[in-house]
C-alpha cells in the first residue's frame, strides 16, 4: 500500500499464485478498497506469471551473493539489489525500468552533475519529458514484441498443440511427491469445465476437482 499504491497509484489488475500469502482476507480487502481486480495463476504453471518468475530468478541469484550463511540478513541488501535492477538496461526492452517509469535518464550517486538546461517556458520541461517518455515506451514495446516472437518461434519448433474439450478423459501429471522412477501421470480424470483453451477443471473418480493447465494433462486413447 505505502510503497506502490500511494506512490504510483492502484493497478487495474494484479496476478498472483494461489498461495495463502496471496489468497487471504487482507489482500481481498485491499483489492476491493482500491478497486483492483485480483487474478490467480493456474496451479503448478509458473509461466502464467512469467515476468514475476523471471524477476525472482534474477533477484534470488543476486541476493545469494551477499547474504550470510544463515540467510537471515537478505533484507538488508534488498534495496540495493532492487536499485541495481531498476537502473540496469533490460535485454527485452533495451531501456532501464527507471527510464520507462519516469521518462528520464537515471542519475547515479557517483555520477558527475549533468549540464543544466534552460527552457523558454516553464511548461517546456513537462513537454520534453512526455515526448521522451512516449518515444521510449513505443520503442520498448516494439523490442518486447520482437523478443516474444523470437522466443515463441524457438518454443514452438518441436511442440505439439493438443486440443481438449468438455468430457475428455485425460491423464494428469503428478507434480509433487513423485520419485524419479515413479509414474509421471496419475489415474484417469475427466474434464468437467473449460476455463480457457489451455486451462481446465478436471474431476477424478472420487469426485475431487482440480484446476490444471494443458501442459500438465495428456489425452487418453482407447485401445482398438
C-alpha positions in Angstrom: 0.0 0.0 0.0 2.6 2.6 1.1 5.4 1.7 -1.4 3.3 1.0 -4.5 -0.3 2.3 -4.4 0.4 5.5 -2.6 3.4 6.3 -4.9 2.3 5.0 -8.3 -1.4 4.6 -7.9 -3.5 1.4 -7.8 -3.2 -1.1 -10.6 -6.2 -2.2 -12.6 -5.3 -5.9 -12.3 -2.8 -7.9 -10.2 -1.9 -11.5 -10.8 -0.5 -13.8 -8.2 -0.2 -17.5 -7.5 -2.7 -19.3 -5.2 -0.6 -19.4 -2.1 -2.0 -18.4 1.2 0.2 -15.3 1.3 -1.6 -14.0 -1.7 -5.1 -15.6 -1.3 -6.3 -14.2 2.0 -8.7 -11.7 3.5 -6.2 -8.9 3.7 -5.3 -9.0 0.0 -9.0 -9.3 -0.9 -9.8 -6.3 1.3 -7.0 -4.1 -0.1 -8.0 -5.1 -3.7 -11.7 -4.1 -3.0 -10.6 -0.9 -1.3 -8.6 0.4 -4.3 -10.8 -1.1 -7.0 -8.2 -3.6 -8.2 -9.1 -6.9 -9.8 -7.2 -9.9 -8.3 -6.5 -12.7 -10.8 -4.9 -16.1 -9.8 -2.5 -18.0 -11.9 -3.1 -21.7 -12.8 -1.6 -24.0 -10.2 1.8 -25.5 -11.0 2.1 -23.4 -14.1 4.5 -20.6 -13.3 4.5 -19.5 -17.0 1.2 -17.8 -16.2 3.1 -15.1 -14.3 6.3 -15.4 -16.2 7.5 -11.8 -15.6 7.4 -12.3 -11.8 9.1 -15.7 -12.0 11.9 -14.2 -14.2 12.4 -11.4 -11.7 12.5 -13.9 -8.8 15.2 -15.9 -10.6 17.3 -12.8 -11.1 16.6 -11.5 -7.6 17.5 -14.7 -5.7 20.8 -15.1 -7.6 21.9 -11.6 -6.7 20.8 -11.7 -3.0 22.6 -15.1 -2.6 25.9 -13.3 -3.3 25.6 -11.0 -0.3 23.6 -12.7 2.5 25.4 -14.7 5.3 25.5 -18.4 5.8 22.3 -18.3 7.9 20.4 -16.5 5.2 18.8 -14.2 7.8 20.1 -10.8 6.6 18.9 -10.8 3.0 16.5 -8.0 3.6 19.5 -5.6 4.3 20.6 -5.9 0.7 17.2 -5.9 -0.9 17.0 -2.1 -1.6 20.5 -2.2 -3.2 19.6 -5.2 -5.4 16.3 -3.5 -6.5 18.1 -0.3 -7.2 20.6 -2.1 -9.5 17.8 -4.0 -11.2 15.8 -0.8 -11.9 18.9 1.1 -13.2 20.2 -1.7 -15.5 19.3 -1.9 -19.2 17.0 -4.8 -19.8 17.6 -7.0 -22.8 13.9 -7.4 -23.7 13.2 -3.6 -23.7 16.5 -2.0 -24.4 15.9 0.5 -21.6 16.1 0.7 -17.8 13.0 0.4 -15.7 13.7 3.9 -14.4 13.5 5.4 -17.9 10.2 3.6 -18.7 8.6 4.7 -15.4 9.9 8.3 -15.1 10.8 9.3 -18.7 14.3 10.4 -17.8 17.8 9.0 -17.6 18.7 7.8 -14.1 21.4 9.6 -12.3 23.7 7.5 -10.1 25.1 8.6 -6.7 28.7 8.8 -8.1 27.8 10.3 -11.4 29.0 13.9 -12.1 26.4 16.6 -12.3 24.8 16.9 -15.7 24.8 20.1 -17.6 21.8 22.4 -16.9 19.0 23.1 -19.3 17.4 26.4 -20.0 13.8 26.4 -21.1 12.0 29.4 -22.6 8.7 28.5 -20.8 8.1 26.5 -17.6 5.9 24.1 -19.4 8.7 23.1 -21.8 10.2 20.7 -19.3 7.0 18.8 -19.0 6.6 18.7 -22.8 10.1 17.4 -23.2 9.7 14.7 -20.6 6.4 13.4 -22.1 7.9 13.4 -25.6 10.9 11.4 -24.4 8.8 9.0 -22.4 6.3 8.3 -25.2 9.2 7.7 -27.6 11.0 5.2 -25.3 7.7 3.4 -24.4 6.9 2.9 -28.1 10.4 1.6 -28.8 10.4 -0.7 -25.7 7.0 -2.1 -26.8 8.5 -2.9 -30.2 11.6 -4.5 -28.6 9.4 -6.7 -26.3 7.2 -7.9 -29.2 10.3 -8.8 -31.2 11.8 -10.8 -28.3 8.5 -12.5 -27.7 8.2 -13.6 -31.3 11.7 -14.9 -31.3 11.1 -16.9 -28.1 7.8 -18.2 -29.4 9.3 -19.5 -32.6 12.0 -21.3 -30.6 9.4 -22.7 -28.1 7.0 -23.9 -30.9 9.6 -25.6 -33.0 9.1 -29.1 -31.6 6.0 -28.6 -29.5 2.6 -30.2 -30.2 -0.6 -28.3 -29.7 -3.2 -30.7 -28.2 -6.8 -29.6 -28.1 -9.1 -30.7 -25.3 -12.9 -30.4 -25.0 -15.5 -30.9 -22.3 -15.9 -34.5 -21.2 -12.5 -35.7 -22.4 -10.7 -38.4 -20.4 -7.1 -37.4 -19.6 -4.1 -38.4 -17.6 -3.0 -35.7 -15.0 0.7 -35.1 -14.4 2.0 -35.8 -10.9 3.7 -32.6 -9.8 4.6 -33.3 -6.2 5.7 -36.3 -4.2 6.9 -38.3 -7.2 10.1 -40.3 -7.1 12.4 -40.4 -10.1 11.2 -43.9 -11.1 7.5 -43.4 -10.3 4.9 -42.9 -13.0 4.7 -39.4 -14.3 0.9 -39.3 -14.6 -1.9 -40.3 -12.3 -5.1 -42.2 -12.9 -7.9 -41.1 -15.2 -9.7 -37.8 -14.7 -12.4 -36.1 -16.8 -12.6 -32.5 -18.0 -15.8 -31.1 -16.4 -15.2 -27.4 -17.1 -13.3 -25.4 -19.8 -11.9 -22.2 -18.3 -9.9 -21.2 -21.4 -8.2 -23.1 -24.3 -5.4 -24.0 -22.0 -7.0 -24.1 -18.5 -9.4 -26.7 -17.3 -11.3 -28.1 -14.3 -10.9 -31.9 -14.0 -12.7 -34.4 -11.8 -11.2 -37.7 -10.5 -13.1 -40.9 -9.6 -13.6 -39.6 -6.0 -15.4 -36.5 -7.4 -12.5 -34.2 -6.4 -11.9 -31.4 -8.7 -8.6 -29.7 -9.7 -7.6 -26.8 -11.9 -4.9 -27.9 -14.5 -3.1 -26.4 -17.4 -3.0 -28.2 -20.8 0.8 -28.7 -20.4 0.0 -31.0 -17.4 -2.5 -33.4 -18.9 -2.4 -36.0 -21.7 -5.2 -37.4 -23.7 -6.4 -40.9 -23.1 -6.6 -43.1 -26.2 -8.8 -46.2 -26.1 -7.4 -49.4 -27.3 -8.9 -50.7 -30.6 
